[in-house]
Amino acid sequence: MSAPLHGPAMAGLRAEPRDTLPLDQLPARQWAIVHDVPMPHAGLGRAVAIRLMELGFVPGERVCIVRQGPGQGGPLAVRVGHTTFALRRHEAAYIQVMPARA
């Protein structure tokens, strides 16, 4: 089984505006807008991207990391719309967001 594409490995899939970042890099309690969930052509990465979109991580939706698990690799509690989900950091890395302006 190959490793899922995320972070820098997905950077070449689509050109992103300079003010976007992966959701796993968003500071806690800062709201952002989903810009994109790049779709890998095949493999586990494609399945993860599809699942994230089915959960509601779609362009234009508001998101916020409400809590971070212990350590650098802990899970994230992410609010999307009116629902909170637990995501692994590598899953959150698939979601490109634009931080909300104050």
C-alpha atoms as a printed R data frame, in Angstrom:
    type eleno elety resid chain resno       x      y      z
1   ATOM     1    CA   MET     A     1   0.000  0.000  0.000
2   ATOM     2    CA   SER     A     2   1.404  3.386 -0.931
3   ATOM     3    CA   ALA     A     3   1.467  6.337  1.448
4   ATOM     4    CA   PRO     A     4  -1.296  8.915  1.003
5   ATOM     5    CA   LEU     A     5  -0.434 12.118 -0.775
6   ATOM     6    CA   HIS     A     6  -0.496 15.155  1.445
7   ATOM     7    CA   GLY     A     7   1.267 18.408  2.133
8   ATOM     8    CA   PRO     A     8   4.139 19.017 -0.306
9   ATOM     9    CA   ALA     A     9   3.356 15.829 -2.259
10  ATOM    10    CA   MET     A    10  -0.001 17.288 -3.266
11  ATOM    11    CA   ALA     A    11   1.336 20.756 -4.062
12  ATOM    12    CA   GLY     A    12   1.726 19.973 -7.754
13  ATOM    13    CA   LEU     A    13  -1.868 18.854 -8.254
14  ATOM    14    CA   ARG     A    14  -3.293 22.374 -8.529
15  ATOM    15    CA   ALA     A    15  -1.915 25.864 -8.315
16  ATOM    16    CA   GLU     A    16  -3.000 27.442 -5.025
17  ATOM    17    CA   PRO     A    17  -3.254 31.155 -4.263
18  ATOM    18    CA   ARG     A    18  -0.454 32.389 -2.036
19  ATOM    19    CA   ASP     A    19  -2.777 32.990  0.924
20  ATOM    20    CA   THR     A    20  -3.943 29.358  1.227
21  ATOM    21    CA   LEU     A    21  -2.498 26.761  3.559
22  ATOM    22    CA   PRO     A    22  -3.278 23.180  4.535
23  ATOM    23    CA   LEU     A    23  -5.876 22.964  7.304
24  ATOM    24    CA   ASP     A    24  -3.433 21.160  9.605
25  ATOM    25    CA   GLN     A    25  -1.286 24.354  9.579
26  ATOM    26    CA   LEU     A    26  -4.143 26.697 10.574
27  ATOM    27    CA   PRO     A    27  -3.774 28.074 14.113
28  ATOM    28    CA   ALA     A    28  -6.349 26.754 16.595
29  ATOM    29    CA   ARG     A    29  -9.528 28.804 16.972
30  ATOM    30    CA   GLN     A    30  -8.940 30.789 13.768
31  ATOM    31    CA   TRP     A    31 -11.737 30.582 11.214
32  ATOM    32    CA   ALA     A    32 -10.958 29.900  7.568
33  ATOM    33    CA   ILE     A    33 -12.793 29.136  4.350
34  ATOM    34    CA   VAL     A    34 -12.210 25.878  2.466
35  ATOM    35    CA   HIS     A    35 -10.555 26.773 -0.823
36  ATOM    36    CA   ASP     A    36 -10.040 23.294 -2.271
37  ATOM    37    CA   VAL     A    37  -9.624 19.595 -1.562
38  ATOM    38    CA   PRO     A    38  -7.250 18.516 -4.368
39  ATOM    39    CA   MET     A    39  -8.250 15.168 -5.854
40  ATOM    40    CA   PRO     A    40  -5.369 12.723 -6.449
41  ATOM    41    CA   HIS     A    41  -5.861 10.609 -9.558
42  ATOM    42    CA   ALA     A    42  -5.825  7.254 -7.745
43  ATOM    43    CA   GLY     A    43  -5.025  5.372 -4.574
44  ATOM    44    CA   LEU     A    44  -5.696  5.944 -0.909
45  ATOM    45    CA   GLY     A    45  -5.298  9.717 -1.286
46  ATOM    46    CA   ARG     A    46  -8.273  9.826 -3.651
47  ATOM    47    CA   ALA     A    47 -10.434  7.895 -1.168
48  ATOM    48    CA   VAL     A    48  -9.472 10.295  1.643
49  ATOM    49    CA   ALA     A    49 -10.274 13.358 -0.487
50  ATOM    50    CA   ILE     A    50 -13.682 11.930 -1.455
51  ATOM    51    CA   ARG     A    51 -14.513 11.124  2.175
52  ATOM    52    CA   LEU     A    52 -13.550 14.633  3.305
53  ATOM    53    CA   MET     A    53 -15.817 16.184  0.679
54  ATOM    54    CA   GLU     A    54 -18.670 13.856  1.675
55  ATOM    55    CA   LEU     A    55 -18.246 15.060  5.285
56  ATOM    56    CA   GLY     A    56 -18.739 18.661  4.153
57  ATOM    57    CA   PHE     A    57 -15.210 19.934  3.527
58  ATOM    58    CA   VAL     A    58 -16.167 21.645  0.273
59  ATOM    59    CA   PRO     A    59 -15.070 24.980 -1.226
60  ATOM    60    CA   GLY     A    60 -16.727 27.955  0.463
61  ATOM    61    CA   GLU     A    61 -17.473 26.183  3.773
62  ATOM    62    CA   ARG     A    62 -16.232 27.760  7.024
63  ATOM    63    CA   VAL     A    63 -13.830 25.662  9.143
64  ATOM    64    CA   CYS     A    64 -12.030 26.058 12.447
65  ATOM    65    CA   ILE     A    65  -9.694 23.839 14.487
66  ATOM    66    CA   VAL     A    66 -11.369 23.871 17.886
67  ATOM    67    CA   ARG     A    67  -8.945 21.560 19.673
68  ATOM    68    CA   GLN     A    68  -5.630 19.820 19.044
69  ATOM    69    CA   GLY     A    69  -4.713 16.424 20.412
70  ATOM    70    CA   PRO     A    70  -1.538 15.843 22.413
71  ATOM    71    CA   GLY     A    71   1.823 16.119 20.701
72  ATOM    72    CA   GLN     A    72   2.680 17.176 17.174
73  ATOM    73    CA   GLY     A    73   0.901 14.215 15.579
74  ATOM    74    CA   GLY     A    74  -2.290 14.197 17.641
75  ATOM    75    CA   PRO     A    75  -5.729 14.396 16.036
76  ATOM    76    CA   LEU     A    76  -7.578 17.648 15.411
77  ATOM    77    CA   ALA     A    77 -11.162 18.499 16.361
78  ATOM    78    CA   VAL     A    78 -12.338 20.488 13.344
79  ATOM    79    CA   ARG     A    79 -15.602 22.385 13.048
80  ATOM    80    CA   VAL     A    80 -17.084 22.520  9.562
81  ATOM    81    CA   GLY     A    81 -20.436 24.227  9.289
82  ATOM    82    CA   HIS     A    82 -22.347 23.224 12.432
83  ATOM    83    CA   THR     A    83 -20.600 19.871 12.952
84  ATOM    84    CA   THR     A    84 -17.316 18.910 14.631
85  ATOM    85    CA   PHE     A    85 -15.180 16.049 13.325
86  ATOM    86    CA   ALA     A    86 -11.964 14.440 14.543
87  ATOM    87    CA   LEU     A    87  -9.393 14.342 11.762
88  ATOM    88    CA   ARG     A    88  -5.913 12.918 11.657
89  ATOM    89    CA   ARG     A    89  -3.359 15.571 10.781
90  ATOM    90    CA   HIS     A    90  -2.505 13.889  7.477
91  ATOM    91    CA   GLU     A    91  -6.211 14.007  6.541
92  ATOM    92    CA   ALA     A    92  -6.452 17.699  7.446
93  ATOM    93    CA   ALA     A    93  -3.411 18.346  5.230
94  ATOM    94    CA   TYR     A    94  -5.551 17.517  2.169
95  ATOM    95    CA   ILE     A    95  -7.824 20.506  2.810
96  ATOM    96    CA   GLN     A    96  -6.570 23.844  1.466
97  ATOM    97    CA   VAL     A    97  -8.020 26.827  3.355
98  ATOM    98    CA   MET     A    98  -7.879 30.609  3.213
99  ATOM    99    CA   PRO     A    99  -7.715 32.156  6.709
100 ATOM   100    CA   ALA     A   100 -10.625 34.513  7.376
101 ATOM   101    CA   ARG     A   101  -9.723 38.164  7.488
102 ATOM   102    CA   ALA     A   102 -10.583 40.080 10.671
